[in-house]
Amino acid sequence: MKKILLSFPLMFIVSLVYAQDVSVNYANSITSDDLKSHLEILASDALEGRETGERGQKMAAAYIKHQFRTDGLEPLVATECGASYLQTFDLVTMNMANSWIKVDEKSYTNFKDFIYAGTNSFKAPQKSKLVFVGEGSAADFNAIPIKGKNVLLYCDGDQADRDKVAKAAKNAGAIHVFIVPDTEAKFKEALGKYKLYGSGRLRFPIKEEELSSPYFVISPTMGVEILNTKEDKVQSALEKSKHGKYASLIKIKSQEITFNIHYDVNHIPTENVLGIIPGTDKKDEYIIVTAHYDHIGKDGDEINNGADDDGSGTSAVLEMAQAFAHAKADGHGPRRSVIFMTVSGEEKGLLGSNYYVTHPVIPLESTITNLNIDMIGRIDPAHESNPNYVYLIGSDKLSTTLHKVSKQINAKYSGLELDYTYNADNDPNRFYYRSDHYNFAKNNIPVIFYFNGTHADYHKPTDTVEKIDFELLEKRTRLIFHTAWEIANREGRITVDVIQEKSN
Ligand SMILES: [Zn+2]
């Protein structure tokens, strides 16, 4: 009896030590060899630079999904055909295919001579004279009937002012609104502002109702040509209309113009790939570990393999997922649930993570931490003589506990130099805002962003597998693994305790 009683505390100590060692065992299953074999596939020429929506990205998605399934992660995206590892979402490109304005045989081109600030194609070209309605003030709309008409007006403000006056004109019954900025310089400036409409850039589809109100912006030269008059006549008519005298304004009659807007819209579906290791007693709290698996595709015949960016992070996620899965299978599963997600569309503007946080598969309130990895396989020029490092960004921005835990775990298991250079609020590179974790941070979820810094091969065809330092990749991945393990298993939940000043 006595003997057994004595051994109780001993057993407790032994089990504590064991519990501590157990994470090391699984961390040790993350090896440079395994990381390399993942990366040799993800960053191979066959995957063609993993351009969002293209064949190579789909092949990478299939590979990641296969790994998650084989390792025993559970799918958690609800679809009509049951739970899936893929969170598919639609992106589009819109190109101005057939968009022009013709005035008396002279043809004007969209995004050169004018801008159509809208995303809807017309069913057919339209023909019309425009009603000159001054500067589009309430008094102007009162004085000049525009119901059912296409109108032309002058606006010397910026995009917000144009949005506003276009809306007011439509509320007053106008159909199409043609807005002339008061100088050519302002028109040129406006040209740069509406690039998304028809630029051919990959992005989320714009719903018509999200647009304030489509309208045309035309150059002052073109405005005068449409009005078939001279600049000084227009200016004097505008001046008089401000004092309630509309006679000279009404006297200015536009020519008949023909115009057409037609976009070629390409729908490009893409997918985030995610799987979960369900937790035990704290399973309703979630940690999400992310890396983007898309890259920038090809430049002509040259393939941007994106071995470091972000094949390194993707390989790290695969290895960590497997380590957690093995731990769970052995009865050492995490107390909290851990989601592993590789996202698409990062290179196009953090689109995959943006889609996830607007369509989360589990509530964001229950997502307690995001560990994001974007480039951890290389050494930047600043650390050539001391490569035992990793940059950490964001760890103290929302949670002092997370920051502390991250440091403690590194001291205990990894001994890397944690470089906080890029974490400074005034850092000109603004890396905090430039990878997927930011979409989580924006939603008040504490984040750590792991990063090796930039290098000469960044976004170049020379970002290849043979330049990766796999020993270092292994070491950094193990640090992130231990950090995730601690956050998942510790008694206290990581909480937000830093008041963030709104910054942009
Ligand atoms: Zn990247």
Residues whose N, C-alpha, C, O or C-beta is under 5 A from the ligand:
A	BS01	ZN	D309 D310 D374
